[in-house]
Amino acid sequence: MNELPHPFVEKLSAHFGARAKRIIRQHDEITLEVAPADYKPVMTELRDHPEFAFEQLIDLCGIDYLGYGEAEWDTTDVSSEGFSRGVEGEGPGRFTWASRPQGLGPANRFAAVVHLTSVKHNRRIRVRCFAEDNAMPQIDSVVSVYPVATWFEREAFDLFGIIFTGHPDLRRILTDYGFVGHPFRKDFPLIGNVEVRYDEERGRVIYQPVSIEPRVGVPKTIREDSRWQQAQSEQAQVKP
């Protein structure tokens, strides 16, 4: 990714003022966080203002920050017998709001995250907008600003249950027509709610309660530093 200079952050802050709730620069990437009421107008200005000219939307996705920063299983150590890639989980409700990253409050659970590219200025920017209601998260659709967002927003609606108001055709795009729930939500059971099988007597596929034992997968952990690699190297050096 191309580096974005600090003057660009200052330009964003000066132009959007209070509408820029947060501007985060990390790993040479810029994240502009806006409120739901300002989301669509800011996106329009990022596209049309000559100083920004972000003419391409390259990605839009949903995020569920429930349990963000929490770990269900400590993977820093391993026994001589190894460890499984799955652990017994508590299912829905296992996450809490006890630990939250700086700047995120209890209301900040569902967000729409957009990545824009400016070919004119050779820049990229990330725009994040949190929904205000966790029970029924709603964010304005930006299909009228970036028509390519149509299927992206349908995907975020299908997987996270984020309602994009003003979308011309908001319906599921990946799951089945009769699917219940939103599978990418953190409190959605990994085993699902129902399973299907073919019933020979009825001559059709039927839904029935899921029969799989609940498990919680252990995610891959990406750490900020290489201290564990250094520890391994030091141990290798002391061996005879």
C-alpha positions in Angstrom: 0.0 0.0 0.0 1.2 3.5 -0.8 2.2 5.6 2.2 -0.2 8.4 3.1 1.7 11.4 4.5 0.7 13.3 7.6 -0.5 16.3 5.6 -3.2 14.2 4.2 -4.5 13.5 7.7 -4.4 17.2 8.4 -6.3 17.8 5.2 -9.0 15.3 6.2 -9.3 16.9 9.6 -9.5 20.4 8.3 -12.1 19.6 5.6 -14.5 17.4 7.6 -14.0 19.0 11.1 -16.4 17.5 13.7 -17.8 15.1 11.2 -14.5 13.2 11.4 -15.1 11.4 14.7 -11.7 9.7 14.6 -8.8 9.7 12.1 -6.5 6.8 12.7 -3.1 6.4 11.1 -1.6 3.0 11.7 0.8 0.8 9.6 0.8 3.6 7.0 -3.0 3.3 6.5 -5.7 5.9 7.2 -9.0 5.1 8.8 -11.7 7.9 8.8 -14.5 7.2 11.2 -17.8 9.0 10.8 -21.2 8.9 12.4 -24.2 7.3 10.6 -25.7 10.7 9.9 -22.6 11.9 8.1 -21.6 8.6 6.4 -23.3 9.1 3.0 -22.5 12.9 2.7 -18.8 12.2 3.6 -18.6 9.4 1.1 -20.0 11.7 -1.6 -17.5 14.4 -0.8 -14.6 11.9 -0.8 -15.6 11.0 -4.3 -16.4 14.5 -5.7 -14.0 16.9 -3.9 -11.0 17.4 -6.2 -8.5 17.2 -3.3 -9.7 13.7 -2.5 -11.1 12.2 -5.8 -11.7 8.7 -4.4 -13.5 7.6 -7.5 -13.3 3.8 -6.8 -14.9 1.8 -4.1 -12.9 -1.4 -4.0 -14.4 -3.1 -0.9 -17.3 -2.8 1.6 -17.8 -5.3 4.4 -19.5 -5.6 7.8 -17.7 -6.1 11.1 -19.0 -7.4 14.5 -16.9 -6.1 17.3 -18.6 -8.2 19.9 -15.9 -9.6 22.2 -13.2 -7.6 20.4 -9.9 -8.0 22.2 -11.0 -11.0 24.2 -9.5 -14.5 23.8 -11.4 -17.8 24.6 -8.3 -19.9 24.7 -4.7 -19.2 25.6 -2.6 -20.5 22.7 0.8 -19.3 24.0 1.7 -22.7 25.4 1.4 -26.3 24.3 1.8 -29.6 26.1 3.8 -32.5 24.8 0.6 -34.0 23.4 -0.2 -30.9 21.4 -3.5 -29.2 21.3 -6.8 -29.4 19.3 -7.9 -26.8 16.9 -11.3 -26.7 18.5 -12.4 -26.2 22.1 -15.6 -26.6 23.9 -17.4 -23.3 23.8 -20.4 -21.8 25.6 -22.2 -20.8 22.4 -24.2 -17.6 22.1 -23.6 -15.1 24.9 -20.0 -16.3 25.6 -18.6 -12.8 24.7 -19.0 -9.8 26.9 -18.3 -6.1 26.7 -15.7 -6.2 29.6 -12.7 -5.2 27.5 -13.1 -2.7 24.7 -10.4 -1.1 22.6 -9.7 2.6 23.0 -12.5 4.6 21.4 -15.1 1.9 21.3 -18.0 1.9 23.7 -20.7 -0.6 24.4 -22.8 0.8 21.6 -20.1 0.2 19.0 -20.7 -3.4 17.8 -21.7 -3.4 14.2 -19.8 -1.4 11.6 -19.6 -0.9 7.9 -16.0 -0.6 6.6 -15.3 0.8 3.2 -12.0 0.9 1.2 -11.7 3.6 -1.4 -9.0 4.3 -4.0 -8.0 7.5 -5.7 -6.4 6.8 -9.0 -5.8 10.5 -9.6 -3.9 11.0 -6.3 -2.6 7.4 -5.9 -4.1 7.1 -2.4 -6.3 4.8 -0.5 -8.5 5.4 2.5 -10.6 3.3 4.9 -14.0 4.7 6.1 -15.7 3.1 9.1 -19.2 3.8 10.3 -20.7 2.2 13.4 -24.5 1.5 13.6 -26.2 3.1 16.5 -28.6 0.3 17.3 -27.2 -3.2 18.0 -30.6 -4.9 17.9 -31.3 -3.6 14.4 -28.2 -2.0 13.0 -28.9 0.4 10.2 -26.6 2.4 8.0 -27.4 4.4 4.9 -26.7 2.7 1.6 -24.1 4.3 -0.7 -25.2 2.6 -3.8 -26.3 6.0 -5.3 -22.7 7.2 -4.6 -20.8 4.0 -5.7 -23.1 1.7 -7.7 -20.6 -1.1 -7.2 -21.6 -1.3 -3.5 -24.8 -3.0 -4.4 -23.6 -6.6 -3.9 -21.1 -5.7 -1.1 -24.0 -4.3 1.0 -26.2 -7.3 0.3 -23.3 -9.5 1.5 -22.9 -7.4 4.7 -26.7 -7.6 5.2 -26.8 -11.4 4.7 -23.8 -12.2 6.9 -24.1 -9.5 9.7 -27.7 -8.4 9.5 -26.7 -4.7 8.8 -29.6 -3.0 7.2 -28.6 -0.5 4.5 -31.4 1.9 4.2 -32.1 3.1 0.7 -30.6 0.0 -0.9 -32.6 -0.8 -4.1 -32.6 -4.5 -3.7 -31.5 -5.5 -0.1 -31.9 -9.3 0.1 -29.7 -12.3 0.9 -26.9 -13.1 -1.5 -24.9 -16.1 -0.1 -27.2 -18.0 2.3 -30.3 -20.0 1.4 -33.7 -18.3 0.9 -35.1 -19.7 4.2 -31.9 -19.2 6.2 -32.4 -17.9 9.8 -30.0 -15.6 11.4 -26.7 -14.0 10.2 -23.8 -16.5 10.3 -20.9 -14.0 10.7 -22.2 -12.5 13.9 -20.1 -13.4 16.9 -23.0 -14.9 18.8 -24.2 -17.1 15.9 -23.5 -20.7 16.8 -20.8 -22.2 14.6 -22.8 -25.4 14.2 -25.8 -23.4 12.9 -29.3 -23.6 14.1 -30.7 -26.3 11.7 -29.4 -28.9 9.3 -30.9 -30.4 6.2 -31.3 -34.0 4.9 -33.1 -35.7 2.2 -36.3 -37.5 3.3 -37.0 -40.5 1.1 -40.6 -40.8 2.3 -41.4 -37.2 1.6 -39.2 -37.1 -1.5 -37.7 -33.8 -0.6 -35.0 -32.0 1.5 -36.2 -31.2 5.0 -34.9 -29.0 7.8 -34.3 -30.4 11.3 -32.6 -29.3 14.5 -28.8 -29.5 14.2 -27.3 -32.6 15.7 -23.6 -31.5 15.8 -21.9 -31.0 19.2 -21.1 -27.2 19.7 -17.4 -26.2 19.3 -15.5 -23.0 19.2 -12.8 -22.8 16.6 -9.4 -21.4 17.6 -8.5 -18.5 15.4 -5.1 -17.8 14.0 -3.3 -15.4 16.2 -1.2 -12.6 14.5 1.0 -10.9 17.0 2.5 -7.4 16.7 6.1 -8.5 17.5 8.4 -11.5 17.1 9.2 -12.2 20.8 8.1 -15.8 20.5 10.5 -16.3 17.6 13.3 -14.7 19.6 12.6 -17.0 22.5 12.7 -20.0 20.2 16.0 -18.8 18.8 17.5 -18.3 22.2 16.5 -21.8 23.3 18.1 -23.3 20.2 21.3 -21.5 20.9 21.7 -22.8 24.5 21.1 -26.5 23.4 24.4 -28.5 23.4 
